[in-house]
Amino acid sequence: MSENPATPATDVPAANAPEAEAPAAGSPASPAPQAVSQETNAPAARSLGSTAVSAATPRRGEPMFPDGTGPAADPAGSHHERRIRSFQPRRSRVSPTQADALRRLWPTWGLDIDGLSRIDLDAFFDGLPVVLEIGFGMGEATAQMAAADPDTGILGCDVHTPGQGNLLGLAERNGLSNIRVANGDAIILLREMLAPASLAGLRVYFPDPWPKKRHHKRRLIQPEFIALATTRLAPGALVHCATDWEPYAEQMLDVLSAEPTLENLHPGYAPRPDFRPLTKFEGQGLDKGHVVHDLLFRRRDT
């Protein structure tokens, strides 16, 4: 894969910054399709050696990847405004397999969201249309969708370090060259690092519902966030949200319906589309009697 083709950010509308926060997101380095290893049938990545990796969580204040070969703890640092965030960075215990995948694959398939450069998605994904997925958990569903639709690139954004490593490992083992992993704040990614009308879709599956009323301001799907996100969607792009929390589903429906650049593809909620796999998290919710709601909206042509 080629080096990350990022260019200095220009003409990004800072006025669109939502006050609600976006889940940890990042803009992954998406080089051209990798050659496939004959031994592993997986995309080849630059070798960083066979350094032994400790699975232990670093002590407070210590970076997990001090040599810079993995995701940064705070990629945007202090050069972006402080605001209420919809996510909590979770740099929890990383298994040896996940840490190994991060060390080997992050330099080519990962990108920290620092807000300092504009991402060239065409170069990252070799011209594929790109869907942004915010919050992919452990990445199993993301990998399934990437395998089922190899002609679409998936830019998966999350702050969960074990999940980042797990998704990179899944991509390598299954020969998926259309996945990139981003680390950081999705709002900074959208506002500072993605060009207008550059995305073919937006997916937000089972975001934190922040069920307590005093925490509702932390929910991701807010009018300000959707207003920003739609500026980065190309005409016809699909916005797909899913939640098993009824009050949040109602908020999602209200917010998306009120956005003038979007149109609902169904009268109210949508049936689960075939392309969204049934996730482990969703299965647990269904076992508890939760009702899962999907919402499918399309970016208007004008």
C-alpha positions, 0 to 999 in steps of 0.5 A: 500500500502507498503512504497516506495521501493526506494534504493540508486541510483547507476551506473546512467550515469550522462554523459547522462544529456540533456541540454534541460529540461524535464517537471516536473516529479516525481517518484511516490511511487507505493506500492502494489495494495490497498485494495478497500474500500467497501464504496467508491469502491476506493483504501484505503490509509493511513488516515492522519486525517480530517485536514481542508485544505485551498485552498489559495495559500501560500505566496511567500517562504512559502511551500504549505504543510509545514507538509510534507504530500504533494509534495515539492516545489523543491524536488531536491533542489540545489544538482543537476545542474542548466540548462535550463528547459522546464517547469515552476513550477506552484504551483497555487491555489489548490481547497479544494478537490485537497488539501485534496486528496494530504494530504491523498494520497500523502504519499502512491501514490506520490513521490518527485523527489529528485534524491537521490534514485533508484526507484524499479518499480516492488515494486511500481507497484506490477510487472506491466509493467510501462509507464512513462507519462511526463506532464499529466495536470489535469489528466483526460486522464491519468485516462481514460487510466489507467481504460482502461488498468489496467494491465499497471502501469502509472507513471505520472510526472508533476509539476502542483500541482492542477493537481497532486491533481486532478489525485490522486482524480480521481484515488481514486474515480475510484478505479485505483490502477495502477496510481502513481504521481511524482513531479519534473524534468523528467530528474532527474527522468530518469537519477538518479532514474530509472534503465536502460531498466525499462520502458515499454513506454514513453508518452509525450502529448502536451508539451509546444511548446515554440513557440518563436524561442529564446525559442526553446532550452526549448522544451522537445523533443531534441536529448539529452533528447531522447538519455537519455530516450531510455536508460530507455526503455525496448526493444519493448517499445513504445514512443508516442508523440502528439502535435498540434503545427506544427513546434514542430511536425516537430521537434519531427519527426526529433529528434525521427527519428534520434535516432538509437535505435528507429524505426517509426511504421508509414511512418511519423506521426501516426493516433491517437491510440484508447488508447489515449483519446481526451483531453479537451486541444486537443479539444480546439486546434481542435476548433481553427483549429489546426492539431494534430500530433501523433508520434509512435516509438518503442525501437529496440530490440538491 
